[in-house]
Amino acid sequence: MVVIAERDYDPAWPEIYTIIEHSIKGKLWVTILKIYLVRSTAVPDLISKSVIDIGYIKN
């Protein structure tokens, strides 16, 4: 069983997302049109699981 705990919003999440986004774009720039930070980690001051969810649109 996997347990993912909820925690307070972390102001570092957008910065972590940006690092991941640049890494994905560097590897998949031909196939990815747009990448988004999604779900609760994208909403300041919202309690969230500490997993950064990323959505994308393909070319």
PDBQT receptor file of N, H, CA, C and O in Angstrom, charges set to zero:
ATOM      1  N   MET A   1       0.839  -1.180   0.000  1.00  0.00    +0.000 N 
ATOM      2  CA  MET A   1       0.000   0.000   0.000  1.00  0.00    +0.000 C 
ATOM      3  C   MET A   1       0.885   1.246   0.000  1.00  0.00    +0.000 C 
ATOM      4  O   MET A   1       1.839   1.339   0.772  1.00  0.00    +0.000 OA
ATOM      5  N   VAL A   2       0.565   2.185  -0.860  1.00  0.00    +0.000 N 
ATOM      6  H   VAL A   2      -0.210   2.109  -1.487  1.00  0.00    +0.000 HD
ATOM      7  CA  VAL A   2       1.297   3.443  -0.932  1.00  0.00    +0.000 C 
ATOM      8  C   VAL A   2       0.502   4.509  -0.180  1.00  0.00    +0.000 C 
ATOM      9  O   VAL A   2      -0.697   4.671  -0.406  1.00  0.00    +0.000 OA
ATOM     10  N   VAL A   3       1.165   5.221   0.699  1.00  0.00    +0.000 N 
ATOM     11  H   VAL A   3       2.139   5.089   0.883  1.00  0.00    +0.000 HD
ATOM     12  CA  VAL A   3       0.527   6.295   1.451  1.00  0.00    +0.000 C 
ATOM     13  C   VAL A   3       1.163   7.616   1.040  1.00  0.00    +0.000 C 
ATOM     14  O   VAL A   3       2.379   7.787   1.128  1.00  0.00    +0.000 OA
ATOM     15  N   ILE A   4       0.326   8.546   0.591  1.00  0.00    +0.000 N 
ATOM     16  H   ILE A   4      -0.662   8.406   0.519  1.00  0.00    +0.000 HD
ATOM     17  CA  ILE A   4       0.800   9.883   0.240  1.00  0.00    +0.000 C 
ATOM     18  C   ILE A   4       0.130  10.848   1.202  1.00  0.00    +0.000 C 
ATOM     19  O   ILE A   4      -1.090  11.015   1.176  1.00  0.00    +0.000 OA
ATOM     20  N   ALA A   5       0.920  11.476   2.043  1.00  0.00    +0.000 N 
ATOM     21  H   ALA A   5       1.911  11.340   2.065  1.00  0.00    +0.000 HD
ATOM     22  CA  ALA A   5       0.389  12.369   3.065  1.00  0.00    +0.000 C 
ATOM     23  C   ALA A   5       0.060  13.739   2.486  1.00  0.00    +0.000 C 
ATOM     24  O   ALA A   5       0.722  14.222   1.567  1.00  0.00    +0.000 OA
ATOM     25  N   GLU A   6      -0.970  14.345   3.041  1.00  0.00    +0.000 N 
ATOM     26  H   GLU A   6      -1.508  13.953   3.787  1.00  0.00    +0.000 HD
ATOM     27  CA  GLU A   6      -1.291  15.725   2.685  1.00  0.00    +0.000 C 
ATOM     28  C   GLU A   6      -0.423  16.658   3.511  1.00  0.00    +0.000 C 
ATOM     29  O   GLU A   6      -0.029  16.333   4.631  1.00  0.00    +0.000 OA
ATOM     30  N   ARG A   7      -0.131  17.816   2.947  1.00  0.00    +0.000 N 
ATOM     31  H   ARG A   7      -0.451  18.080   2.037  1.00  0.00    +0.000 HD
ATOM     32  CA  ARG A   7       0.675  18.799   3.667  1.00  0.00    +0.000 C 
ATOM     33  C   ARG A   7       0.295  20.190   3.214  1.00  0.00    +0.000 C 
ATOM     34  O   ARG A   7      -0.412  20.362   2.222  1.00  0.00    +0.000 OA
ATOM     35  N   ASP A   8       0.765  21.170   3.940  1.00  0.00    +0.000 N 
ATOM     36  H   ASP A   8       1.340  21.029   4.746  1.00  0.00    +0.000 HD
ATOM     37  CA  ASP A   8       0.511  22.561   3.569  1.00  0.00    +0.000 C 
ATOM     38  C   ASP A   8       1.191  22.886   2.251  1.00  0.00    +0.000 C 
ATOM     39  O   ASP A   8       2.173  22.252   1.863  1.00  0.00    +0.000 OA
ATOM     40  N   TYR A   9       0.646  23.888   1.569  1.00  0.00    +0.000 N 
ATOM     41  H   TYR A   9      -0.152  24.402   1.883  1.00  0.00    +0.000 HD
ATOM     42  CA  TYR A   9       1.224  24.357   0.313  1.00  0.00    +0.000 C 
ATOM     43  C   TYR A   9       2.682  24.731   0.522  1.00  0.00    +0.000 C 
ATOM     44  O   TYR A   9       3.038  25.362   1.518  1.00  0.00    +0.000 OA
ATOM     45  N   ASP A  10       3.515  24.338  -0.420  1.00  0.00    +0.000 N 
ATOM     46  H   ASP A  10       3.226  23.825  -1.229  1.00  0.00    +0.000 HD
ATOM     47  CA  ASP A  10       4.944  24.653  -0.364  1.00  0.00    +0.000 C 
ATOM     48  C   ASP A  10       5.254  25.674  -1.457  1.00  0.00    +0.000 C 
ATOM     49  O   ASP A  10       5.078  25.370  -2.637  1.00  0.00    +0.000 OA
ATOM     50  N   PRO A  11       5.708  26.871  -1.101  1.00  0.00    +0.000 N 
ATOM     51  CA  PRO A  11       5.993  27.896  -2.110  1.00  0.00    +0.000 C 
ATOM     52  C   PRO A  11       7.096  27.494  -3.089  1.00  0.00    +0.000 C 
ATOM     53  O   PRO A  11       7.283  28.158  -4.108  1.00  0.00    +0.000 OA
ATOM     54  N   ALA A  12       7.812  26.438  -2.802  1.00  0.00    +0.000 N 
ATOM     55  H   ALA A  12       7.660  25.899  -1.973  1.00  0.00    +0.000 HD
ATOM     56  CA  ALA A  12       8.862  25.965  -3.710  1.00  0.00    +0.000 C 
ATOM     57  C   ALA A  12       8.294  25.145  -4.872  1.00  0.00    +0.000 C 
ATOM     58  O   ALA A  12       8.991  24.932  -5.864  1.00  0.00    +0.000 OA
ATOM     59  N   TRP A  13       7.047  24.682  -4.771  1.00  0.00    +0.000 N 
ATOM     60  H   TRP A  13       6.480  24.855  -3.966  1.00  0.00    +0.000 HD
ATOM     61  CA  TRP A  13       6.488  23.834  -5.830  1.00  0.00    +0.000 C 
ATOM     62  C   TRP A  13       6.518  24.470  -7.212  1.00  0.00    +0.000 C 
ATOM     63  O   TRP A  13       6.889  23.777  -8.160  1.00  0.00    +0.000 OA
ATOM     64  N   PRO A  14       6.154  25.742  -7.402  1.00  0.00    +0.000 N 
ATOM     65  CA  PRO A  14       6.244  26.312  -8.752  1.00  0.00    +0.000 C 
ATOM     66  C   PRO A  14       7.678  26.307  -9.302  1.00  0.00    +0.000 C 
ATOM     67  O   PRO A  14       7.882  26.080 -10.494  1.00  0.00    +0.000 OA
ATOM     68  N   GLU A  15       8.651  26.552  -8.451  1.00  0.00    +0.000 N 
ATOM     69  H   GLU A  15       8.484  26.737  -7.482  1.00  0.00    +0.000 HD
ATOM     70  CA  GLU A  15      10.048  26.536  -8.899  1.00  0.00    +0.000 C 
ATOM     71  C   GLU A  15      10.478  25.113  -9.284  1.00  0.00    +0.000 C 
ATOM     72  O   GLU A  15      11.162  24.913 -10.287  1.00  0.00    +0.000 OA
ATOM     73  N   ILE A  16      10.072  24.143  -8.482  1.00  0.00    +0.000 N 
ATOM     74  H   ILE A  16       9.516  24.306  -7.667  1.00  0.00    +0.000 HD
ATOM     75  CA  ILE A  16      10.385  22.738  -8.793  1.00  0.00    +0.000 C 
ATOM     76  C   ILE A  16       9.727  22.355 -10.112  1.00  0.00    +0.000 C 
ATOM     77  O   ILE A  16      10.344  21.693 -10.946  1.00  0.00    +0.000 OA
ATOM     78  N   TYR A  17       8.475  22.771 -10.302  1.00  0.00    +0.000 N 
ATOM     79  H   TYR A  17       7.974  23.309  -9.624  1.00  0.00    +0.000 HD
ATOM     80  CA  TYR A  17       7.782  22.500 -11.557  1.00  0.00    +0.000 C 
ATOM     81  C   TYR A  17       8.546  23.094 -12.741  1.00  0.00    +0.000 C 
ATOM     82  O   TYR A  17       8.704  22.429 -13.765  1.00  0.00    +0.000 OA
ATOM     83  N   THR A  18       9.017  24.322 -12.617  1.00  0.00    +0.000 N 
ATOM     84  H   THR A  18       8.888  24.862 -11.785  1.00  0.00    +0.000 HD
ATOM     85  CA  THR A  18       9.743  24.982 -13.701  1.00  0.00    +0.000 C 
ATOM     86  C   THR A  18      10.987  24.190 -14.091  1.00  0.00    +0.000 C 
ATOM     87  O   THR A  18      11.294  24.066 -15.276  1.00  0.00    +0.000 OA
ATOM     88  N   ILE A  19      11.690  23.664 -13.125  1.00  0.00    +0.000 N 
ATOM     89  H   ILE A  19      11.441  23.764 -12.162  1.00  0.00    +0.000 HD
ATOM     90  CA  ILE A  19      12.875  22.835 -13.402  1.00  0.00    +0.000 C 
ATOM     91  C   ILE A  19      12.472  21.583 -14.170  1.00  0.00    +0.000 C 
ATOM     92  O   ILE A  19      13.121  21.213 -15.148  1.00  0.00    +0.000 OA
ATOM     93  N   ILE A  20      11.398  20.932 -13.726  1.00  0.00    +0.000 N 
ATOM     94  H   ILE A  20      10.870  21.233 -12.932  1.00  0.00    +0.000 HD
ATOM     95  CA  ILE A  20      10.919  19.728 -14.401  1.00  0.00    +0.000 C 
ATOM     96  C   ILE A  20      10.437  20.064 -15.813  1.00  0.00    +0.000 C 
ATOM     97  O   ILE A  20      10.715  19.330 -16.760  1.00  0.00    +0.000 OA
ATOM     98  N   GLU A  21       9.713  21.177 -15.946  1.00  0.00    +0.000 N 
ATOM     99  H   GLU A  21       9.487  21.774 -15.176  1.00  0.00    +0.000 HD
ATOM    100  CA  GLU A  21       9.207  21.600 -17.257  1.00  0.00    +0.000 C 
ATOM    101  C   GLU A  21      10.352  21.787 -18.252  1.00  0.00    +0.000 C 
ATOM    102  O   GLU A  21      10.268  21.314 -19.385  1.00  0.00    +0.000 OA
ATOM    103  N   HIS A  22      11.411  22.466 -17.842  1.00  0.00    +0.000 N 
ATOM    104  H   HIS A  22      11.480  22.851 -16.922  1.00  0.00    +0.000 HD
ATOM    105  CA  HIS A  22      12.552  22.692 -18.741  1.00  0.00    +0.000 C 
ATOM    106  C   HIS A  22      13.215  21.371 -19.127  1.00  0.00    +0.000 C 
ATOM    107  O   HIS A  22      13.660  21.203 -20.263  1.00  0.00    +0.000 OA
ATOM    108  N   SER A  23      13.280  20.450 -18.195  1.00  0.00    +0.000 N 
ATOM    109  H   SER A  23      12.920  20.586 -17.273  1.00  0.00    +0.000 HD
ATOM    110  CA  SER A  23      13.855  19.139 -18.490  1.00  0.00    +0.000 C 
ATOM    111  C   SER A  23      13.008  18.386 -19.521  1.00  0.00    +0.000 C 
ATOM    112  O   SER A  23      13.538  17.794 -20.461  1.00  0.00    +0.000 OA
ATOM    113  N   ILE A  24      11.678  18.417 -19.331  1.00  0.00    +0.000 N 
ATOM    114  H   ILE A  24      11.247  18.898 -18.567  1.00  0.00    +0.000 HD
ATOM    115  CA  ILE A  24      10.785  17.732 -20.275  1.00  0.00    +0.000 C 
ATOM    116  C   ILE A  24      10.862  18.389 -21.641  1.00  0.00    +0.000 C 
ATOM    117  O   ILE A  24      10.970  17.695 -22.651  1.00  0.00    +0.000 OA
ATOM    118  N   LYS A  25      10.810  19.711 -21.691  1.00  0.00    +0.000 N 
ATOM    119  H   LYS A  25      10.722  20.275 -20.869  1.00  0.00    +0.000 HD
ATOM    120  CA  LYS A  25      10.875  20.420 -22.974  1.00  0.00    +0.000 C 
ATOM    121  C   LYS A  25      12.191  20.139 -23.692  1.00  0.00    +0.000 C 
ATOM    122  O   LYS A  25      12.221  20.022 -24.917  1.00  0.00    +0.000 OA
ATOM    123  N   GLY A  26      13.276  20.029 -22.931  1.00  0.00    +0.000 N 
ATOM    124  H   GLY A  26      13.251  20.124 -21.936  1.00  0.00    +0.000 HD
ATOM    125  CA  GLY A  26      14.569  19.751 -23.545  1.00  0.00    +0.000 C 
ATOM    126  C   GLY A  26      14.624  18.389 -24.210  1.00  0.00    +0.000 C 
ATOM    127  O   GLY A  26      15.349  18.196 -25.185  1.00  0.00    +0.000 OA
ATOM    128  N   LYS A  27      13.859  17.448 -23.684  1.00  0.00    +0.000 N 
ATOM    129  H   LYS A  27      13.270  17.605 -22.891  1.00  0.00    +0.000 HD
ATOM    130  CA  LYS A  27      13.883  16.081 -24.222  1.00  0.00    +0.000 C 
ATOM    131  C   LYS A  27      12.772  15.816 -25.225  1.00  0.00    +0.000 C 
ATOM    132  O   LYS A  27      12.947  15.021 -26.149  1.00  0.00    +0.000 OA
ATOM    133  N   LEU A  28      11.628  16.474 -25.053  1.00  0.00    +0.000 N 
ATOM    134  H   LEU A  28      11.485  17.119 -24.302  1.00  0.00    +0.000 HD
ATOM    135  CA  LEU A  28      10.458  16.172 -25.875  1.00  0.00    +0.000 C 
ATOM    136  C   LEU A  28       9.941  17.390 -26.631  1.00  0.00    +0.000 C 
ATOM    137  O   LEU A  28       8.750  17.457 -26.936  1.00  0.00    +0.000 OA
ATOM    138  N   TRP A  29      10.800  18.347 -26.940  1.00  0.00    +0.000 N 
ATOM    139  H   TRP A  29      11.767  18.292 -26.692  1.00  0.00    +0.000 HD
ATOM    140  CA  TRP A  29      10.359  19.609 -27.528  1.00  0.00    +0.000 C 
ATOM    141  C   TRP A  29       9.604  19.422 -28.838  1.00  0.00    +0.000 C 
ATOM    142  O   TRP A  29       8.784  20.270 -29.188  1.00  0.00    +0.000 OA
ATOM    143  N   VAL A  30       9.850  18.348 -29.568  1.00  0.00    +0.000 N 
ATOM    144  H   VAL A  30      10.517  17.659 -29.284  1.00  0.00    +0.000 HD
ATOM    145  CA  VAL A  30       9.178  18.131 -30.853  1.00  0.00    +0.000 C 
ATOM    146  C   VAL A  30       7.737  17.672 -30.645  1.00  0.00    +0.000 C 
ATOM    147  O   VAL A  30       6.864  18.007 -31.445  1.00  0.00    +0.000 OA
ATOM    148  N   THR A  31       7.477  16.913 -29.587  1.00  0.00    +0.000 N 
ATOM    149  H   THR A  31       8.186  16.641 -28.937  1.00  0.00    +0.000 HD
ATOM    150  CA  THR A  31       6.155  16.312 -29.414  1.00  0.00    +0.000 C 
ATOM    151  C   THR A  31       5.256  17.033 -28.417  1.00  0.00    +0.000 C 
ATOM    152  O   THR A  31       4.052  16.779 -28.392  1.00  0.00    +0.000 OA
ATOM    153  N   ILE A  32       5.801  17.915 -27.602  1.00  0.00    +0.000 N 
ATOM    154  H   ILE A  32       6.779  18.121 -27.622  1.00  0.00    +0.000 HD
ATOM    155  CA  ILE A  32       5.008  18.587 -26.568  1.00  0.00    +0.000 C 
ATOM    156  C   ILE A  32       4.751  20.041 -26.973  1.00  0.00    +0.000 C 
ATOM    157  O   ILE A  32       5.691  20.792 -27.233  1.00  0.00    +0.000 OA
ATOM    158  N   LEU A  33       3.484  20.430 -27.024  1.00  0.00    +0.000 N 
ATOM    159  H   LEU A  33       2.721  19.820 -26.813  1.00  0.00    +0.000 HD
ATOM    160  CA  LEU A  33       3.115  21.802 -27.369  1.00  0.00    +0.000 C 
ATOM    161  C   LEU A  33       3.098  22.692 -26.128  1.00  0.00    +0.000 C 
ATOM    162  O   LEU A  33       3.645  23.794 -26.148  1.00  0.00    +0.000 OA
ATOM    163  N   LYS A  34       2.470  22.216 -25.043  1.00  0.00    +0.000 N 
ATOM    164  H   LYS A  34       2.026  21.320 -25.027  1.00  0.00    +0.000 HD
ATOM    165  CA  LYS A  34       2.335  23.009 -23.820  1.00  0.00    +0.000 C 
ATOM    166  C   LYS A  34       2.351  22.077 -22.620  1.00  0.00    +0.000 C 
ATOM    167  O   LYS A  34       1.809  20.973 -22.669  1.00  0.00    +0.000 OA
ATOM    168  N   ILE A  35       2.975  22.529 -21.547  1.00  0.00    +0.000 N 
ATOM    169  H   ILE A  35       3.416  23.426 -21.506  1.00  0.00    +0.000 HD
ATOM    170  CA  ILE A  35       3.045  21.769 -20.303  1.00  0.00    +0.000 C 
ATOM    171  C   ILE A  35       2.437  22.626 -19.201  1.00  0.00    +0.000 C 
ATOM    172  O   ILE A  35       2.655  23.837 -19.161  1.00  0.00    +0.000 OA
ATOM    173  N   TYR A  36       1.671  21.999 -18.304  1.00  0.00    +0.000 N 
ATOM    174  H   TYR A  36       1.493  21.016 -18.337  1.00  0.00    +0.000 HD
ATOM    175  CA  TYR A  36       0.989  22.717 -17.225  1.00  0.00    +0.000 C 
ATOM    176  C   TYR A  36       1.251  22.080 -15.874  1.00  0.00    +0.000 C 
ATOM    177  O   TYR A  36       1.360  20.859 -15.766  1.00  0.00    +0.000 OA
ATOM    178  N   LEU A  37       1.351  22.906 -14.845  1.00  0.00    +0.000 N 
ATOM    179  H   LEU A  37       1.262  23.898 -14.932  1.00  0.00    +0.000 HD
ATOM    180  CA  LEU A  37       1.313  22.443 -13.460  1.00  0.00    +0.000 C 
ATOM    181  C   LEU A  37      -0.165  22.331 -13.112  1.00  0.00    +0.000 C 
ATOM    182  O   LEU A  37      -0.900  23.312 -13.228  1.00  0.00    +0.000 OA
ATOM    183  N   VAL A  38      -0.608  21.165 -12.691  1.00  0.00    +0.000 N 
ATOM    184  H   VAL A  38      -0.010  20.368 -12.597  1.00  0.00    +0.000 HD
ATOM    185  CA  VAL A  38      -2.033  20.941 -12.458  1.00  0.00    +0.000 C 
ATOM    186  C   VAL A  38      -2.296  20.401 -11.054  1.00  0.00    +0.000 C 
ATOM    187  O   VAL A  38      -1.379  20.009 -10.332  1.00  0.00    +0.000 OA
ATOM    188  N   ARG A  39      -3.536  20.394 -10.707  1.00  0.00    +0.000 N 
ATOM    189  H   ARG A  39      -4.281  20.712 -11.293  1.00  0.00    +0.000 HD
ATOM    190  CA  ARG A  39      -4.055  19.866  -9.446  1.00  0.00    +0.000 C 
ATOM    191  C   ARG A  39      -3.693  20.745  -8.264  1.00  0.00    +0.000 C 
ATOM    192  O   ARG A  39      -3.398  21.928  -8.433  1.00  0.00    +0.000 OA
ATOM    193  N   SER A  40      -3.715  20.179  -7.079  1.00  0.00    +0.000 N 
ATOM    194  H   SER A  40      -3.956  19.218  -6.942  1.00  0.00    +0.000 HD
ATOM    195  CA  SER A  40      -3.632  20.982  -5.859  1.00  0.00    +0.000 C 
ATOM    196  C   SER A  40      -2.281  21.656  -5.643  1.00  0.00    +0.000 C 
ATOM    197  O   SER A  40      -2.229  22.687  -4.972  1.00  0.00    +0.000 OA
ATOM    198  N   THR A  41      -1.188  21.120  -6.182  1.00  0.00    +0.000 N 
ATOM    199  H   THR A  41      -1.231  20.282  -6.727  1.00  0.00    +0.000 HD
ATOM    200  CA  THR A  41       0.107  21.790  -6.002  1.00  0.00    +0.000 C 
ATOM    201  C   THR A  41       0.185  23.090  -6.786  1.00  0.00    +0.000 C 
ATOM    202  O   THR A  41       1.107  23.879  -6.582  1.00  0.00    +0.000 OA
ATOM    203  N   ALA A  42      -0.773  23.325  -7.681  1.00  0.00    +0.000 N 
ATOM    204  H   ALA A  42      -1.522  22.684  -7.846  1.00  0.00    +0.000 HD
ATOM    205  CA  ALA A  42      -0.799  24.563  -8.466  1.00  0.00    +0.000 C 
ATOM    206  C   ALA A  42      -1.565  25.681  -7.779  1.00  0.00    +0.000 C 
ATOM    207  O   ALA A  42      -1.568  26.811  -8.270  1.00  0.00    +0.000 OA
ATOM    208  N   VAL A  43      -2.218  25.395  -6.650  1.00  0.00    +0.000 N 
ATOM    209  H   VAL A  43      -2.216  24.478  -6.252  1.00  0.00    +0.000 HD
ATOM    210  CA  VAL A  43      -3.082  26.374  -5.994  1.00  0.00    +0.000 C 
ATOM    211  C   VAL A  43      -2.460  26.824  -4.671  1.00  0.00    +0.000 C 
ATOM    212  O   VAL A  43      -2.413  26.049  -3.716  1.00  0.00    +0.000 OA
ATOM    213  N   PRO A  44      -1.987  28.056  -4.607  1.00  0.00    +0.000 N 
ATOM    214  CA  PRO A  44      -1.387  28.542  -3.360  1.00  0.00    +0.000 C 
ATOM    215  C   PRO A  44      -2.346  28.420  -2.172  1.00  0.00    +0.000 C 
ATOM    216  O   PRO A  44      -3.551  28.638  -2.302  1.00  0.00    +0.000 OA
ATOM    217  N   ASP A  45      -1.790  28.070  -1.029  1.00  0.00    +0.000 N 
ATOM    218  H   ASP A  45      -0.811  27.892  -0.924  1.00  0.00    +0.000 HD
ATOM    219  CA  ASP A  45      -2.501  27.971   0.249  1.00  0.00    +0.000 C 
ATOM    220  C   ASP A  45      -3.514  26.834   0.330  1.00  0.00    +0.000 C 
ATOM    221  O   ASP A  45      -4.321  26.795   1.259  1.00  0.00    +0.000 OA
ATOM    222  N   LEU A  46      -3.483  25.912  -0.623  1.00  0.00    +0.000 N 
ATOM    223  H   LEU A  46      -2.827  25.943  -1.377  1.00  0.00    +0.000 HD
ATOM    224  CA  LEU A  46      -4.374  24.757  -0.582  1.00  0.00    +0.000 C 
ATOM    225  C   LEU A  46      -3.597  23.551  -0.068  1.00  0.00    +0.000 C 
ATOM    226  O   LEU A  46      -2.505  23.261  -0.556  1.00  0.00    +0.000 OA
ATOM    227  N   ILE A  47      -4.153  22.848   0.914  1.00  0.00    +0.000 N 
ATOM    228  H   ILE A  47      -5.040  23.083   1.310  1.00  0.00    +0.000 HD
ATOM    229  CA  ILE A  47      -3.505  21.630   1.401  1.00  0.00    +0.000 C 
ATOM    230  C   ILE A  47      -3.445  20.640   0.241  1.00  0.00    +0.000 C 
ATOM    231  O   ILE A  47      -4.387  20.538  -0.545  1.00  0.00    +0.000 OA
ATOM    232  N   SER A  48      -2.349  19.921   0.139  1.00  0.00    +0.000 N 
ATOM    233  H   SER A  48      -1.584  20.004   0.778  1.00  0.00    +0.000 HD
ATOM    234  CA  SER A  48      -2.099  19.111  -1.042  1.00  0.00    +0.000 C 
ATOM    235  C   SER A  48      -1.268  17.893  -0.700  1.00  0.00    +0.000 C 
ATOM    236  O   SER A  48      -0.646  17.828   0.360  1.00  0.00    +0.000 OA
ATOM    237  N   LYS A  49      -1.260  16.928  -1.606  1.00  0.00    +0.000 N 
ATOM    238  H   LYS A  49      -1.764  16.981  -2.467  1.00  0.00    +0.000 HD
ATOM    239  CA  LYS A  49      -0.277  15.867  -1.499  1.00  0.00    +0.000 C 
ATOM    240  C   LYS A  49       1.023  16.428  -2.047  1.00  0.00    +0.000 C 
ATOM    241  O   LYS A  49       0.998  17.345  -2.869  1.00  0.00    +0.000 OA
ATOM    242  N   SER A  50       2.132  15.909  -1.620  1.00  0.00    +0.000 N 
ATOM    243  H   SER A  50       2.151  15.165  -0.953  1.00  0.00    +0.000 HD
ATOM    244  CA  SER A  50       3.421  16.477  -2.048  1.00  0.00    +0.000 C 
ATOM    245  C   SER A  50       3.936  15.791  -3.314  1.00  0.00    +0.000 C 
ATOM    246  O   SER A  50       5.088  15.364  -3.386  1.00  0.00    +0.000 OA
ATOM    247  N   VAL A  51       3.059  15.699  -4.301  1.00  0.00    +0.000 N 
ATOM    248  H   VAL A  51       2.123  16.047  -4.243  1.00  0.00    +0.000 HD
ATOM    249  CA  VAL A  51       3.408  15.146  -5.613  1.00  0.00    +0.000 C 
ATOM    250  C   VAL A  51       3.045  16.210  -6.637  1.00  0.00    +0.000 C 
ATOM    251  O   VAL A  51       1.912  16.690  -6.660  1.00  0.00    +0.000 OA
ATOM    252  N   ILE A  52       3.985  16.575  -7.470  1.00  0.00    +0.000 N 
ATOM    253  H   ILE A  52       4.906  16.185  -7.451  1.00  0.00    +0.000 HD
ATOM    254  CA  ILE A  52       3.737  17.604  -8.476  1.00  0.00    +0.000 C 
ATOM    255  C   ILE A  52       3.169  16.934  -9.715  1.00  0.00    +0.000 C 
ATOM    256  O   ILE A  52       3.842  16.131 -10.360  1.00  0.00    +0.000 OA
ATOM    257  N   ASP A  53       1.913  17.273 -10.048  1.00  0.00    +0.000 N 
ATOM    258  H   ASP A  53       1.366  17.925  -9.524  1.00  0.00    +0.000 HD
ATOM    259  CA  ASP A  53       1.244  16.699 -11.212  1.00  0.00    +0.000 C 
ATOM    260  C   ASP A  53       1.435  17.628 -12.403  1.00  0.00    +0.000 C 
ATOM    261  O   ASP A  53       1.280  18.844 -12.295  1.00  0.00    +0.000 OA
ATOM    262  N   ILE A  54       1.773  17.031 -13.537  1.00  0.00    +0.000 N 
ATOM    263  H   ILE A  54       1.899  16.043 -13.625  1.00  0.00    +0.000 HD
ATOM    264  CA  ILE A  54       2.044  17.794 -14.742  1.00  0.00    +0.000 C 
ATOM    265  C   ILE A  54       1.141  17.286 -15.862  1.00  0.00    +0.000 C 
ATOM    266  O   ILE A  54       1.068  16.083 -16.117  1.00  0.00    +0.000 OA
ATOM    267  N   GLY A  55       0.454  18.217 -16.527  1.00  0.00    +0.000 N 
ATOM    268  H   GLY A  55       0.513  19.193 -16.320  1.00  0.00    +0.000 HD
ATOM    269  CA  GLY A  55      -0.347  17.883 -17.690  1.00  0.00    +0.000 C 
ATOM    270  C   GLY A  55       0.333  18.455 -18.934  1.00  0.00    +0.000 C 
ATOM    271  O   GLY A  55       1.158  19.364 -18.840  1.00  0.00    +0.000 OA
ATOM    272  N   TYR A  56      -0.024  17.915 -20.093  1.00  0.00    +0.000 N 
ATOM    273  H   TYR A  56      -0.694  17.178 -20.169  1.00  0.00    +0.000 HD
ATOM    274  CA  TYR A  56       0.600  18.411 -21.323  1.00  0.00    +0.000 C 
ATOM    275  C   TYR A  56      -0.341  18.281 -22.506  1.00  0.00    +0.000 C 
ATOM    276  O   TYR A  56      -1.302  17.513 -22.481  1.00  0.00    +0.000 OA
ATOM    277  N   ILE A  57      -0.038  19.056 -23.549  1.00  0.00    +0.000 N 
ATOM    278  H   ILE A  57       0.743  19.680 -23.569  1.00  0.00    +0.000 HD
ATOM    279  CA  ILE A  57      -0.744  18.978 -24.825  1.00  0.00    +0.000 C 
ATOM    280  C   ILE A  57       0.289  18.582 -25.869  1.00  0.00    +0.000 C 
ATOM    281  O   ILE A  57       1.339  19.214 -25.990  1.00  0.00    +0.000 OA
ATOM    282  N   LYS A  58      -0.018  17.532 -26.621  1.00  0.00    +0.000 N 
ATOM    283  H   LYS A  58      -0.871  17.019 -26.523  1.00  0.00    +0.000 HD
ATOM    284  CA  LYS A  58       0.902  17.080 -27.667  1.00  0.00    +0.000 C 
ATOM    285  C   LYS A  58       0.669  17.836 -28.960  1.00  0.00    +0.000 C 
ATOM    286  O   LYS A  58      -0.439  18.294 -29.234  1.00  0.00    +0.000 OA
ATOM    287  N   ASN A  59       1.730  17.963 -29.756  1.00  0.00    +0.000 N 
ATOM    288  H   ASN A  59       2.630  17.590 -29.533  1.00  0.00    +0.000 HD
ATOM    289  CA  ASN A  59       1.617  18.537 -31.107  1.00  0.00    +0.000 C 
ATOM    290  C   ASN A  59       0.822  17.595 -31.981  1.00  0.00    +0.000 C 
ATOM    291  O   ASN A  59       0.605  17.880 -33.159  1.00  0.00    +0.000 OA
TER     292      ASN A  59
